[in-house]
Amino acid sequence: MSKHIKIKDIRNALVELIDGGKWLERDTTMRILEALGDLPTIDIVHCKDCKWLLAEEGGCERIGMVLFAEEIENHFCGYGERKDNE
């Protein structure tokens, strides 16, 4: 399960709050939803999808780190770059 907050989940929660009349005025909610749509996002590249992964060696060419098999699936870092063929 992802530990990152997804903007669409925030939007859905706000819509539920306003539609249920539990929290915000509709105009306020619409302004918040519009602002959320303009937020920048980041593209996280996991090791398994990174061009720096040395799959046979089980390590990262960019930072010179050895990775365990379970780390390759879920790990990411600030240097990740998506493979060209994806």
Protein Blocks (a to p, Z undefined) as FASTA:
>chain_A
ZZbdcfklmmmmmmmmmmnopmbcfklmmmmmmmmmmpccdddddfklpckbcfknopaf
klopacdfklmmmgccfkbccdfkZZ
